[in-house]
Amino acid sequence: MIRVVVSGYGQMGRMVVAAVEAADDMEVVGVIEPLHDGRPATGGTVYGVHADPATLFAAVHPDVVVDFTNAAWTPRLVEAALAAHVRPVIGTSGVPAATLDALRAGCAERRLGGVVAANFALGAVVLMHLAQVAARYFDAAEVIELHHDRKVDSPSGTALATARLMRAARGADFTHRESELEHVPGARGAVEGGVGLHSVRLPGFVASQEVILGGLGQRLTLRHDSMGRDSFMPGALLAVREVMTRETLVEGLDALIGLR
């Protein structure tokens, strides 16, 4: 059995607890909640909730920690996980570059498997792959990402990663048309590598992304929609299993499903 600690007990964290409990080859051995309010975490089992990852790791000796929290918390978790030789699976958006560097070096030094990914929905990973393929054939592209109104960052990590991968695949910036007259500053959105980025935050969404590529007399649109957070669970469980067989950090779920 793979011993799993879940970091974060919001909506995503509770979903991860339920998914791990339902898997035949893994078990939840603890929950970390940086904003711990004293209440126990409950799934099929009642778990004690710990605010300090190092204390919990020392007590339960997990194999893997799954983190869907926020970029302010993840660096502390990563430091504790590497020190305790716990394999990290990170799905948090906006993880600082210094933390990613520490993850790469720490996993390599300790021969620990790890996964950090912008998106754990397999359909979103396929979309990002297809966007890279299409990027070579179009001069202009824009990305619209649509999320629930409680998402704290923009653009989403998935949108930013998609734009960067598209730019790398093309080998040059896309052509981005700026408005000659902008009635409201910022109306054309942000730009990364010539790719326009637009963030929608509304009730009723979970996570959606649309990539639009335009050329002479034609348009190609790629879109993925997550209608529920359960869409992220197959990818998360895949990552938990994969880190047990690897000895370095894997960046992006595409490498785990044969797309790289």
C-alpha positions in Angstrom: 0.0 0.0 0.0 1.2 3.5 -0.9 1.0 5.7 2.2 -0.3 9.1 1.2 -0.5 12.4 3.1 -2.9 15.0 1.7 -1.9 18.6 2.0 -4.9 21.0 2.1 -8.4 20.1 3.1 -10.5 22.5 1.0 -12.7 21.2 -1.8 -9.7 19.7 -3.8 -8.1 18.2 -0.7 -11.4 16.4 0.3 -11.7 15.1 -3.2 -8.1 13.7 -3.1 -8.8 12.0 0.3 -11.9 10.3 -1.2 -10.1 9.2 -4.3 -7.1 7.8 -2.4 -9.5 6.0 0.0 -11.3 4.4 -3.0 -8.0 3.2 -4.6 -7.0 -0.4 -3.8 -3.3 0.2 -3.7 -3.0 3.3 -1.5 -4.2 4.7 1.8 -4.5 8.1 3.5 -2.3 8.3 6.6 -2.7 12.0 7.5 -3.9 15.4 6.4 -2.1 18.7 6.6 -4.0 22.0 6.7 -2.0 25.2 7.1 -5.2 27.0 8.2 -6.2 24.3 10.7 -9.2 25.2 12.7 -9.2 22.3 15.0 -11.8 20.1 13.3 -10.8 16.6 12.2 -10.8 15.7 8.5 -13.3 13.1 7.6 -13.6 10.7 4.6 -14.4 7.1 5.1 -12.1 7.5 8.1 -11.6 10.4 10.6 -8.1 11.9 10.4 -6.2 14.1 12.7 -5.3 17.3 10.9 -1.8 18.8 11.4 -0.6 22.3 10.7 3.1 21.4 10.6 4.1 19.0 7.8 7.4 18.0 9.4 5.7 16.8 12.6 3.2 14.7 10.6 5.8 13.2 8.4 7.9 12.1 11.4 4.8 10.6 13.0 3.3 8.6 10.1 6.2 8.1 7.6 4.3 8.6 4.3 5.5 7.6 0.9 3.9 10.5 -1.0 2.4 13.9 -0.2 -0.2 15.4 -2.5 -0.5 19.1 -2.5 -3.3 21.3 -3.8 -3.0 24.4 -1.6 -1.5 27.7 -2.6 1.9 29.0 -3.7 2.5 30.7 -0.3 2.3 27.4 1.5 3.9 25.0 -0.9 7.6 26.1 -0.4 7.4 25.1 3.3 5.8 21.8 2.4 8.4 21.0 -0.2 11.2 21.7 2.3 9.7 19.3 4.8 9.0 16.6 2.3 12.5 16.6 0.9 14.0 16.5 4.4 11.8 13.5 5.3 12.3 11.7 1.9 8.6 12.0 1.1 7.8 12.0 -2.6 5.9 15.2 -3.6 2.9 15.4 -6.1 2.3 19.1 -6.5 -0.8 20.5 -8.3 -0.7 24.0 -6.8 -0.6 27.0 -9.2 2.1 29.6 -9.2 4.8 27.7 -7.4 7.8 30.0 -7.2 10.8 29.3 -9.4 13.1 28.9 -6.4 10.8 26.2 -5.1 10.9 24.4 -8.4 14.7 24.6 -8.4 14.8 23.2 -4.9 12.4 20.4 -6.0 14.5 19.4 -9.0 17.8 19.4 -7.0 16.3 17.7 -3.9 14.6 14.9 -5.8 17.8 14.3 -7.9 20.0 14.3 -4.8 17.8 12.0 -2.8 16.7 9.9 -5.8 13.1 10.6 -5.1 10.3 10.6 -7.6 8.2 13.7 -7.8 5.6 15.3 -10.0 4.7 19.0 -10.4 2.0 19.7 -13.0 -0.1 22.7 -14.1 -3.1 20.5 -14.6 -4.0 17.0 -13.6 -7.0 16.6 -15.9 -5.9 14.3 -18.6 -8.0 16.1 -21.3 -6.3 19.4 -20.4 -2.9 17.7 -20.8 -3.9 16.5 -24.2 -5.1 20.0 -25.2 -1.7 21.4 -24.2 0.0 18.8 -26.3 -2.2 19.5 -29.4 -1.7 23.3 -28.9 2.1 22.7 -29.2 1.5 20.7 -32.4 -0.7 23.5 -33.9 1.6 26.3 -32.8 4.0 25.6 -35.7 1.4 26.3 -38.3 -0.1 29.6 -37.1 1.2 33.1 -36.6 -1.3 34.3 -34.0 -2.9 32.7 -31.0 -4.9 33.6 -27.9 -5.8 31.6 -24.8 -9.0 32.1 -22.8 -9.1 30.4 -19.4 -12.3 30.3 -17.4 -12.4 29.4 -13.7 -14.6 29.7 -10.6 -14.7 33.0 -8.9 -12.7 31.8 -5.9 -9.5 31.2 -7.9 -6.9 33.5 -6.4 -4.4 33.8 -9.3 -4.6 34.8 -12.9 -3.8 33.8 -15.5 -4.1 30.1 -14.5 -1.0 28.0 -14.3 -2.3 25.9 -17.2 -2.8 28.9 -19.4 0.6 30.3 -18.7 2.2 26.9 -19.3 0.3 26.5 -22.5 1.4 29.8 -23.9 5.1 29.1 -23.0 4.9 25.6 -24.6 3.3 27.0 -27.7 6.0 29.7 -28.0 8.7 27.1 -27.5 7.2 24.8 -30.2 7.0 27.7 -32.7 10.5 28.9 -31.9 9.6 32.6 -32.0 7.0 34.9 -30.5 3.5 34.9 -32.1 2.2 38.0 -33.8 0.1 39.9 -31.3 -2.2 42.7 -32.5 -2.4 45.6 -30.1 -5.4 47.9 -30.3 -4.7 51.4 -31.7 -7.4 52.8 -29.4 -8.0 51.1 -26.1 -11.1 52.5 -24.3 -10.3 50.6 -21.1 -6.7 49.9 -20.2 -5.9 46.2 -20.3 -8.8 45.3 -22.6 -6.6 43.1 -24.8 -5.4 41.1 -21.8 -1.9 39.9 -20.9 0.7 38.6 -23.4 3.2 35.8 -23.0 5.4 35.0 -26.0 3.0 36.9 -28.3 0.1 34.7 -27.0 -2.9 36.8 -25.7 -4.1 35.6 -22.3 -7.5 36.3 -20.9 -8.9 35.2 -17.5 -12.6 34.8 -16.8 -13.7 34.4 -13.1 -17.3 33.5 -12.7 -19.6 31.3 -10.5 -20.6 28.2 -12.4 -17.2 27.3 -13.8 -14.7 24.8 -12.4 -11.9 25.0 -15.0 -12.0 25.5 -18.8 -9.5 26.6 -21.4 -9.8 27.5 -25.0 -6.9 28.0 -27.4 -7.7 29.9 -30.5 -5.2 30.0 -33.4 -5.8 32.2 -36.4 -4.4 32.3 -39.9 -5.3 33.5 -43.4 -8.9 32.6 -44.0 -9.0 30.0 -41.2 -9.3 29.5 -37.4 -8.5 26.5 -35.2 -10.1 26.2 -31.8 -9.1 23.7 -29.1 -11.1 23.6 -25.9 -11.3 21.5 -22.7 -13.8 21.8 -19.9 -13.6 20.3 -16.4 -17.2 20.2 -15.1 -16.2 18.9 -11.7 -13.0 18.5 -9.6 -13.3 14.8 -9.9 -11.8 15.3 -13.4 -8.4 15.8 -11.7 -8.4 12.6 -9.7 -7.3 10.0 -12.3 -4.3 12.2 -13.1 -3.5 12.7 -9.4 -3.7 9.0 -8.6 -1.5 8.2 -11.7 1.1 10.6 -10.4 1.0 9.0 -6.9 1.7 5.6 -8.5 4.4 6.9 -10.8 6.5 8.7 -8.2 7.0 5.4 -6.5 8.9 4.1 -9.6 11.0 7.2 -10.4 14.1 8.9 -9.0 13.8 12.5 -10.3 11.2 15.2 -10.6 8.8 15.0 -13.5 7.4 18.3 -14.7 4.1 18.0 -16.5 1.7 15.1 -16.7 2.3 14.7 -20.4 5.5 12.8 -19.6 3.5 10.2 -17.6 1.0 9.5 -20.4 3.4 9.1 -23.3 3.0 12.6 -24.9 6.7 13.6 -24.4 
